[in-house]
Amino acid sequence: MGLIRSSFQFVVGTVFGVYVAQNYSVPNIHKLVNSGVAIAKHFEENYRKPKKKDEGN
Protein backbone atom coordinates (compact mmCIF):
# COMPACT_ATOMS: atom_id res chain seq x y z
CA MET A 1 0.00 0.00 0.00
CA GLY A 2 2.88 2.36 0.77
CA LEU A 3 4.37 1.98 -2.69
CA ILE A 4 1.10 2.90 -4.40
CA ARG A 5 0.55 5.90 -2.12
CA SER A 6 4.08 7.27 -2.59
CA SER A 7 3.90 6.68 -6.36
CA PHE A 8 0.57 8.52 -6.52
CA GLN A 9 2.00 11.49 -4.61
CA PHE A 10 5.05 11.56 -6.90
CA VAL A 11 2.91 11.52 -10.05
CA VAL A 12 0.57 14.23 -8.73
CA GLY A 13 3.55 16.40 -7.75
CA THR A 14 5.17 15.94 -11.15
CA VAL A 15 1.97 16.79 -13.03
CA PHE A 16 1.44 19.88 -10.85
CA GLY A 17 5.06 21.00 -11.43
CA VAL A 18 4.74 20.61 -15.19
CA TYR A 19 1.48 22.56 -15.18
CA VAL A 20 2.97 25.43 -13.16
CA ALA A 21 6.14 25.55 -15.29
CA GLN A 22 4.14 25.76 -18.51
CA ASN A 23 1.52 28.27 -17.43
CA TYR A 24 3.37 30.64 -15.11
CA SER A 25 6.63 32.56 -15.24
CA VAL A 26 8.85 30.45 -12.97
CA PRO A 27 12.37 31.81 -12.39
CA ASN A 28 15.37 29.74 -13.42
CA ILE A 29 16.62 28.31 -10.12
CA HIS A 30 20.04 27.38 -11.52
CA LYS A 31 20.77 30.99 -12.50
CA LEU A 32 19.47 32.21 -9.14
CA VAL A 33 21.75 29.83 -7.23
CA ASN A 34 24.77 30.75 -9.35
CA SER A 35 24.25 34.47 -8.72
CA GLY A 36 23.86 33.80 -4.97
CA VAL A 37 27.14 31.87 -4.93
CA ALA A 38 28.89 34.68 -6.81
CA ILE A 39 27.62 37.26 -4.30
CA ALA A 40 28.72 35.06 -1.37
CA LYS A 41 32.23 34.70 -2.87
CA HIS A 42 32.42 38.46 -3.35
CA PHE A 43 31.54 39.12 0.29
CA GLU A 44 33.97 36.46 1.50
CA GLU A 45 36.85 37.93 -0.53
CA ASN A 46 36.17 41.50 0.61
CA TYR A 47 35.32 41.01 4.29
CA ARG A 48 37.42 38.03 5.38
CA LYS A 49 39.96 38.65 8.11
CA PRO A 50 43.55 38.51 6.86
CA LYS A 51 45.47 35.35 7.70
CA LYS A 52 47.95 35.59 10.55
CA LYS A 53 51.57 35.38 9.44
CA ASP A 54 54.03 33.15 11.30
CA GLU A 55 56.41 35.38 13.25
CA GLY A 56 59.01 32.62 13.74
CA ASN A 57 59.85 32.19 10.05
matplotlib code that plots the C-alpha trace (Angstrom):
import matplotlib.pyplot as plt

x = [0.0, 2.9, 4.4, 1.1, 0.6, 4.1, 3.9, 0.6, 2.0, 5.0, 2.9, 0.6, 3.5, 5.2, 2.0, 1.4, 5.1, 4.7, 1.5, 3.0, 6.1, 4.1, 1.5, 3.4, 6.6, 8.8, 12.4, 15.4, 16.6, 20.0, 20.8, 19.5, 21.8, 24.8, 24.2, 23.9, 27.1, 28.9, 27.6, 28.7, 32.2, 32.4, 31.5, 34.0, 36.9, 36.2, 35.3, 37.4, 40.0, 43.6, 45.5, 48.0, 51.6, 54.0, 56.4, 59.0, 59.8]
y = [0.0, 2.4, 2.0, 2.9, 5.9, 7.3, 6.7, 8.5, 11.5, 11.6, 11.5, 14.2, 16.4, 15.9, 16.8, 19.9, 21.0, 20.6, 22.6, 25.4, 25.6, 25.8, 28.3, 30.6, 32.6, 30.5, 31.8, 29.7, 28.3, 27.4, 31.0, 32.2, 29.8, 30.8, 34.5, 33.8, 31.9, 34.7, 37.3, 35.1, 34.7, 38.5, 39.1, 36.5, 37.9, 41.5, 41.0, 38.0, 38.7, 38.5, 35.3, 35.6, 35.4, 33.2, 35.4, 32.6, 32.2]
z = [0.0, 0.8, -2.7, -4.4, -2.1, -2.6, -6.4, -6.5, -4.6, -6.9, -10.0, -8.7, -7.8, -11.1, -13.0, -10.9, -11.4, -15.2, -15.2, -13.2, -15.3, -18.5, -17.4, -15.1, -15.2, -13.0, -12.4, -13.4, -10.1, -11.5, -12.5, -9.1, -7.2, -9.4, -8.7, -5.0, -4.9, -6.8, -4.3, -1.4, -2.9, -3.4, 0.3, 1.5, -0.5, 0.6, 4.3, 5.4, 8.1, 6.9, 7.7, 10.6, 9.4, 11.3, 13.2, 13.7, 10.0]

ax = plt.figure().add_subplot(projection="3d")
ax.plot(x, y, z, "-o")
ax.set_aspect("equal")
plt.show()
